[in-house]
Amino acid sequence: MQVYDNHIHFDEGKCDSPDAFLEKTAAANVVGGTIISLYPASFRKYQDSKSNDYRQRIDQVLEYTSKTPGFNPFFWVDPKEENAIDQIVEAKKCGIKGIKVICNNFYAGDYIDLWQKVADENLPLLFHSGILWDEEPSSLYNRPLAFESLMKVKGLRFALAHISWPWCDECVALYGKFKHVSSYTGNETFRMYVDTTPGTPPVYRYEALRKLYCSNYPVKHGTIFGTDCSVNSYDTKWANAWLEQDSRIMQKIVDNYADCLLPNAYGAHNRDGLEDNVEGLLRAMFAENYLAFINGSVKV
């Protein structure tokens, strides 16, 4: 089964050549995905590095992805920078396919106008969500309910990474609310995705995915797979381990889906593909949903 990896970073230092990168990803059946630019200035102190300015960061990820077909360049933006809107406009003109943000010392709701610009530019938006392993007390900005204000952004499609671990229950609840809001307003261009990138230590993985898929919310076309690997040295063993584990977990969920079925608020069961062959659910998580996230298409 072909796989798209939504969460691949650029780190400081020497990178694999594009050919070497493609060889490693192919060994995990990864045929495309998201490559995120180097971090903005606000993250330099954690990396002990001398990151280039935003234009150089854009150029670097664009040059690399020009040689890695199937992989889309994302630009990491710090909304606190005065020219953040100009950066987004320029990034789109240059060929950037999406925006990455980590709320390390601000709330997503503080920059609604900026996210509206991202939506107006028809770019997908990838947020870190869940505990943030930096050197500051920053995780409170990344609890999933801190992103509830995004419902104010017309036409936005965004993903919360890491299933928001350890606040996976909050992530599921927020997904359910956003699906409800988009359905009764008829605004299917506004979409939340759950990026399943670890995050979750293996011992928590089954329970997080079980709760998500058995929530009685329409989740089949709302999840995206990722690894958190880097282009510096793509870890094929790590990617394959998570793909194999998630495949086993999804089979177990399908085998036991009847235990999760209860009438929803409208008196009907929302099976959302759980009664189908597991391959359909995996194909959605590993490939179809990623392409919809990138291209803005809607699959229900």
Protein Blocks (a to p, Z undefined) as FASTA:
>chain_A
ZZddfbdcddedjdddfklmmmmmmmnopabdcddddddfklmmmnopadddfklmmmmm
mmmmmmmghiacdddddfkbmklmmmmmmmmmnopabdcdddfbbcfklmmmmmmmmmmn
opacdddedjdddfbdfklmmgfklmmmmmmpghiacddehhlpaklmmmmmmmmmmmmm
mmmnopakbccdddfbghjafklmmmmmmmmmmnopafklmcccdehiafklpcfklmmm
mmmmmmmmmmmmmmmmmmmpccdfkopacfkomlmcfklmmmmmmmmmmmmmmnopacZZ
